[in-house]
Amino acid sequence: MPILIVGGGACGAVAALAARDAGLDPLLIERDGHPSGSTGMSQGLFCAAGTRFQQEAGIDDSPDLFFQDIQTKSRGLADPVIGRLIADQSGPVLEWLHQSHGLPWTLDARFRPSYGNSRARIHGWAGHSGADMVQWLHRRLNDVGVDVLLNTRLVDIITDDDGRVVAAAIQGGDGEVLTVGCDALVLACGGFGANRDMTRKYMPETEAFRYNGHEGSEGDAIEIGERLGAAVADMGSYQGYAMLADPAGISVPPNVLIEGGIIVNTSGERFTDESEDIAGMVLPLSEQPDGAGWVIFDKRIYRKCAHIPELQELTRLGAVRDAANIEGLTERTGLPDRALRTTLAKIRLAEKAGEVDQFGRSWGRGEGPSRGYYAVRVTGALYHTQGGLQIDSEARVVRRDGRPFPNLFAGGGSARSVSGPSSWGYLPAMGLTTAVALGYVAGQGAAKYAQKLG
Ligand SMILES: Cc1cc2nc3c(=O)[nH]c(=O)nc-3n(C[C@H](O)[C@H](O)[C@H](O)COP(=O)(O)OP(=O)(O)OC[C@H]3O[C@@H](n4cnc5c(N)ncnc54)[C@H](O)[C@@H]3O)c2cc1C
């Protein structure tokens, strides 16, 4: 078999489409009976720089600016080679998936530049969701004749003395392990958020968080890669999220904060600048009583976010509580009236003075929540990990001695991302960006290698 691709999320599906477009017949294996991965749980939003959709909207963006944003957000600690690769490939991969495979991506201009993205560069589609994206990608795999083997898990990789992958051990649903030969292999089987031993080891501060990612992210790529002598990096890096609705288990979209919403603890007090770090905010929330809080916003903000499927779903489930005034808000949430009044009054003072508030957040006139309130109870969660196998500029996995495995590729959650070493370096929508961009590069690289072998 020329190319084996492991994992049926965005990274694996895109790698398979890229290999197929290059004229190869890849086989994709997926451990679940139904492809989803974290991709299927996501909002389906993706960063791309310098696209024609941005140009049409008059947005001046480029791979260079995207790269700069990656470096700034990660405090210069992201691997510049991987950062450059992602920044350069994000636009072309989006255009290719749009033109060649019909993915109806367009710019989500309502997702304003925020949390480190200095330009509007988040793309999605109306009513978007990650589940739609997985379905679309798998329909395309079917259309172009890529074989997908479900209920099949990679359990090992066999290399020769030169570190060249020659075969893979795969286990079917009946438990039988088969060894299949392959010319190149792409590891696209997600991160390790579902592997409690690994998260305890690499990111012990997440021990008390809920896990809200895919159960298949058990770290198989990393464990198998390490057995082969692969290098790993940024293993303490992750995307947490402070706005998992409790108990609904649905993400309150970040746009609610971007448009002026706040988070208070169960004492009605704010504890952070909600506009600063969308992922790292999970840590200050975890230090509050019960690790719980309330997102507070108002009618104006609700209207601006009403198009977002997650907010629609939360509303349908009754998780969004509304109140005409602070008294009502207190009744609907159980938050202390006096503290809530003080919290909101402080924001109005900062607005009037045109000064930053005590947490360093700046407020435009009328931006903070005012009459016609909404509230959602939230808790913090781990969504997906950002560390993984070290890769080079061709998405080839790199050994601990610095040499690449010639025909072993990785992307998405399986590879080192560009969020730096910890919780504070995540740019919104970088998860899918790395999955799609690195999947594209890995699929093309695997195809090139297999073609060379003839
Ligand atoms: C709730 C939520 C919302 C998110 N929203 C966004 C968003 O809007 N934008 C964004 O950019 N990012 C978002 N993310 C992150 C994003 O979803 C992930 O970073 C991205 O989907 C990773 O893609 P992937 O293909 O690498 O992994 P996955 O989509 O997880 O796919 C990996 C697949 O590999 C399979 N697998 C695992 N091990 C094996 C094995 N040994 N053999 C065979 N198959 C295996 C798994 O079952 C899985 O299907 C979100 C994450 C979550 C949890």
The ligand as a Gaussian input file, in Angstrom:
#p B3LYP/6-31G(d) Opt

LIG

0 1
 C      -15.421000      21.426000      21.868000
 C      -14.278000      21.790000      20.960000
 C      -14.393000      22.907000      20.131000
 C      -13.338000      23.258000      19.298000
 N      -13.512000      24.303000      18.420000
 C      -12.520000      24.601000      17.565000
 C      -12.702000      25.574000      16.535000
 O      -13.786000      26.099000      16.300000
 N      -11.629000      25.901000      15.775000
 C      -10.426000      25.286000      15.921000
 O       -9.497000      25.627000      15.204000
 N      -10.252000      24.297000      16.813000
 C      -11.265000      23.929000      17.611000
 N      -11.096000      22.895000      18.482000
 C       -9.862000      22.096000      18.366000
 C       -9.954000      21.208000      17.135000
 O      -11.182000      20.539000      17.123000
 C       -8.798000      20.196000      17.093000
 O       -7.588000      20.849000      17.306000
 C       -8.768000      19.496000      15.745000
 O      -10.049000      18.998000      15.433000
 C       -7.752000      18.361000      15.708000
 O       -7.912000      17.674000      14.502000
 P       -7.180000      16.280000      14.292000
 O       -7.580000      15.786000      12.951000
 O       -5.750000      16.420000      14.596000
 O       -7.774000      15.340000      15.431000
 P       -9.215000      14.704000      15.584000
 O      -10.268000      15.488000      14.913000
 O       -9.403000      14.409000      17.024000
 O       -9.096000      13.335000      14.771000
 C       -8.249000      12.299000      15.200000
 C       -8.926000      10.967000      14.898000
 O       -7.988000       9.913000      15.096000
 C       -8.647000       8.805000      15.666000
 N       -7.638000       7.962000      16.326000
 C       -7.008000       8.188000      17.497000
 N       -6.074000       7.228000      17.719000
 C       -6.132000       6.364000      16.648000
 C       -5.416000       5.213000      16.289000
 N       -4.445000       4.707000      17.065000
 N       -5.753000       4.583000      15.136000
 C       -6.734000       5.072000      14.322000
 N       -7.431000       6.203000      14.626000
 C       -7.137000       6.853000      15.763000
 C       -9.669000       9.430000      16.608000
 O      -10.710000       8.550000      16.891000
 C      -10.091000      10.666000      15.810000
 O      -11.230000      10.402000      15.021000
 C      -12.133000      22.515000      19.318000
 C      -12.007000      21.414000      20.162000
 C      -13.072000      21.030000      20.969000
 C      -12.926000      19.825000      21.830000

